[in-house]
């Protein structure tokens, strides 16, 4: 065996542990999900009944709560794509200007994303509480300071009322997630050569013209990355839901992950839950491919 083959063999030996872990914990479960999705199985009995594509047919055509959960996750994602990412961009633009204590602000803005979703949900559960919640307390105080009674009339059990529960959860997700977008957008802004802004300033361009003609076109790839990560993260929200509403009231905050776990743990329909997971995976993949295609089409430097 020559030295080149020995080096190649050693290289494969180095990646073998990682490859085995990937096969055991990613490839094998993925194949197993495909297998279980065509069976009716309670997860306990050793026998499984083959049902073919019945699970998929029932999910797609006869499960309105499932599609409602998709729509509600889409609503949370829409809030994240708009308000969350706009907030992240504004904060990134401010910190990119080299303001005082800029490094400290970066640390502060990145604290919410690294916190546990369960902990964040419990904190916001206290803020939204209808009896002793901080939000209702602020509304009462604001009504006293301004002498406008309508602020006090806004008091409610934010997470327990169908009209406000989903938006309240979306706000929690937005608060927790904006830090990731902030860091990525800030890195994108700092990668733009400063000479372009200096040249634009010499040519008489104001701040808005520089932002529209320089920042936005060069940041389109970064916007695409942030959008994809935001969509995938918001559509798969679970821990915040579990620690606040658990899908209630009356399915008004149900999302795909809670429906999958409900089918698996609550109804012991493991095959049905696997089929749900595959359908959800197709939805996420389709949205991601559309987002990537749009990003490439809008990118002026794309080949």
C-alpha angles and dihedrals in degrees: 000000000000125000094257093057090046091053090048091049091050091049091055090048089057093054095040096089092050091044092051091049090049092050094046098044102029115019098039095047090047092054090044091054090055089050096048094045092074094050136075105229134156095207092243112062117073093227121083126193116223110229101165114209095344092108091054092045092051093048095048100040108021109032110081093168089060093054089043088056089051090052093048091050086049090054091052088048092051091053089049094048093051115028097022097048093040089054090047091050093049092050091046091052090050094049092044089064090068098247121182114280089012093149090053092052090053091056092046094049091050095053097083096055094052094049118099112265090226091054091047090049092051092049093050090044086063092045092051096042111133096217107039103002122145093230093057090046090054091049091053092048092047090051090053094048096047097032088228110134096197091078091059090047089061091071113120144136093276098193096039100053119082093221095057107024098086095045090047090054090046090055091052091050090048092051092049097044107042092084093068092053090044093057095044093046091047090052089050092050092050091052091063110097111250089218090074092060092045091051091048090050091052089051089055100257116153126219095270093049091049091050093048098042102035113016100043098047094046092045096053094098089050091047088053093052093047091048094051093047090046093051094047093046097045095043090053095048112145117133094063091049092047093052097044117028105353088217097311161154093070095323092306093131098032113137130183096265092053090049091050092050091044091055092046102041105021101039099023091231100143095162092049091048091052090052089051089052092052093048089049090048091054090051092051092045092050093049092047093050091050090049092049091049092050091047092052092047092052095042108102093199096048115121 
